[in-house]
Amino acid sequence: MMITAEDSLLLQAGDLVWVVLTDREFHRRNDTAIVCPITSNKAPWPSKVVLPDGLAARGAILVDQIRMLDRTQRGFRSVGRVPEEVLNEVRAKLAALLGINFMAFERGSNEPRQ
């Protein structure tokens, strides 16, 4: 499973905006989505990824606040997409938080490089 910027949506449920980290294939098989919330607080923090200007959402992605949400119960609506460079930064921070060597994997593969 490789999440691309095409897959990674900004979703809104009520007043909260989330970045979706799971891809379309995952969503075909599941009613859930793995997401990170977005805060309006842009103060520097090691586990935040600040969103660039010009997106539908403003603020920073809280990578250390990852959650799995039921897409059918939350009333999500799409409000935009996340640029690939932002998604790569989220992946790297999430991998570091989980102790995964993100750079050891080939792009688009679940197998470590030899």
C-alpha positions as CSV (number, residue, x, y, z in Angstrom):
1,M,0.0,0.0,0.0
2,M,1.5,3.3,-1.0
3,I,-0.4,6.4,-0.1
4,T,-0.1,9.1,-2.8
5,A,-1.1,12.8,-2.7
6,E,-4.0,11.7,-4.9
7,D,-5.3,9.5,-2.1
8,S,-4.4,11.7,0.9
9,L,-7.5,13.9,1.4
10,L,-8.2,16.6,3.8
11,L,-11.5,15.7,5.3
12,Q,-13.8,17.7,7.6
13,A,-16.1,16.3,10.2
14,G,-17.8,19.1,12.1
15,D,-15.2,21.7,13.0
16,L,-12.3,19.2,12.8
17,V,-10.1,18.7,9.7
18,W,-8.1,15.5,9.3
19,V,-5.5,14.2,6.9
20,V,-6.3,10.7,5.6
21,L,-3.2,8.4,5.6
22,T,-4.9,5.3,4.2
23,D,-5.3,4.8,0.4
24,R,-8.3,4.0,-1.8
25,E,-7.6,0.3,-1.8
26,F,-7.8,0.3,2.0
27,H,-11.1,2.2,1.8
28,R,-12.5,-0.3,-0.7
29,R,-12.1,-3.0,2.0
30,N,-12.8,-1.0,5.2
31,D,-15.2,1.5,6.5
32,T,-12.4,3.0,8.6
33,A,-9.6,5.5,7.8
34,I,-6.3,6.2,9.5
35,V,-6.1,9.9,10.0
36,C,-4.1,12.7,11.8
37,P,-5.9,15.8,13.0
38,I,-5.0,19.3,12.0
39,T,-4.6,22.0,14.5
40,S,-4.6,25.8,13.9
41,N,-1.6,26.0,16.3
42,K,1.6,26.3,14.1
43,A,4.0,26.6,17.0
44,P,7.1,24.4,16.3
45,W,6.9,20.9,17.7
46,P,8.9,17.8,16.6
47,S,5.8,15.8,15.6
48,K,4.0,18.6,13.7
49,V,4.0,19.1,9.9
50,V,3.0,22.7,9.0
51,L,0.7,22.9,6.0
52,P,1.8,25.3,3.2
53,D,-0.3,28.3,2.4
54,G,-3.0,27.9,-0.3
55,L,-4.6,24.7,0.9
56,A,-8.2,24.4,2.0
57,A,-7.0,23.8,5.6
58,R,-4.6,25.9,7.6
59,G,-2.4,24.9,10.5
60,A,-0.3,21.9,11.3
61,I,-0.8,18.1,11.1
62,L,-0.4,16.4,14.5
63,V,1.4,13.3,13.4
64,D,1.6,12.0,17.0
65,Q,-2.2,12.1,17.3
66,I,-2.9,9.3,14.7
67,R,-6.3,7.7,14.9
68,M,-8.6,5.2,13.2
69,L,-12.0,6.6,12.5
70,D,-15.2,5.1,11.1
71,R,-15.8,7.0,7.8
72,T,-19.5,6.0,7.8
73,Q,-20.2,7.4,11.3
74,R,-18.3,10.7,11.1
75,G,-20.0,12.5,8.2
76,F,-16.7,13.3,6.5
77,R,-16.6,15.6,3.5
78,S,-13.6,16.2,1.3
79,V,-12.1,19.7,1.5
80,G,-8.9,19.2,-0.5
81,R,-5.7,17.2,-0.9
82,V,-2.3,17.2,0.7
83,P,0.8,17.9,-1.5
84,E,3.3,15.0,-1.9
85,E,6.1,16.8,-0.1
86,V,3.8,17.3,3.0
87,L,2.8,13.7,2.8
88,N,6.4,12.6,2.7
89,E,7.2,14.7,5.8
90,V,4.2,13.1,7.6
91,R,5.5,9.6,6.6
92,A,9.0,10.3,7.8
93,K,7.8,11.7,11.2
94,L,5.4,8.8,11.7
95,A,8.1,6.3,10.8
96,A,10.4,8.0,13.3
97,L,7.8,7.9,16.0
98,L,7.2,4.2,15.4
99,G,10.9,3.3,15.1
100,I,10.6,2.3,11.4
101,N,13.5,3.0,9.0
102,F,11.4,4.7,6.4
103,M,14.3,5.2,4.0
104,A,15.0,1.5,3.9
105,F,11.9,0.8,1.8
106,E,11.7,1.3,-1.9
107,R,9.0,3.8,-3.0
108,G,5.8,1.9,-3.7
109,S,7.1,-1.3,-2.1
110,N,6.6,-3.0,1.3
111,E,9.9,-4.8,0.9
112,P,13.1,-3.4,2.4
113,R,15.9,-2.5,0.0
114,Q,18.7,-5.1,-0.3
